[in-house]
Amino acid sequence: AITSEEYTPLIAACMIINLKVADVLFEHPALDVNVVCAGVNQEFGPYKHFTALDMARLVKSHELVKKLEARGAKPAAALPEPPWPRPEQEGTPEVTMAAAEPGH
């Protein structure tokens, strides 16, 4: 069976313990430290859920765990399970506005 995993930029930074990228992301006002992503089996759907905090704990980055917890991060087990299949994405306001412009 083919599997894949969803990631946010913050989860990716945690996976490779990139503190510089994580710190830049922490400064962004729209950052949600509690996005729940999934490992997905293409035939059967999601088989695991994780957040940036789960990933930081998995790679044993105590510094990232501390920074995430200071921002209210939670493990996936403490958050609602995301819908599956995922709803169709509408895009960010910038994408939506660009699509509405003449010539797009």
HUSUL-V265599 format. One line per field, one symbol per residue. ss: DSSP state (H for helix, E for strand, - for the rest). phi: phi as a letter, one per 40 degrees, with the letter a starting at -180 (. if undefined). burial: I if it has 16 or more other C-alpha atoms within 10 Angstrom, else O. A space follows every 50 residues. Layout:
BEGIN
ss=???
phi=???
burial=???
END
This chain:
BEGIN
ss=--EEE---HHHHHHH---HHHHHHHH----------EEEEE---EEEEEE -HHHHHHH---HHHHHHHHH-----HHH--------------HHHHHHHH ----
phi=.cbabcabdcccccdbfccccdcccccccccbcbccbbcbcccbgcbaba bccdcccccfccccdcccccbgcbcdccbccccaccccccgcdccccccc cdgb
burial=OOOOOOIOOIIIIIIOIOOOOIOOIIOOOOOIIIIIIIIIOOOOOIOOII IIIIIIIOOOIOOIIOIIOOOOIIIIOOOOOOOOOOOOOOOOOOOOOOOO OOOO
END
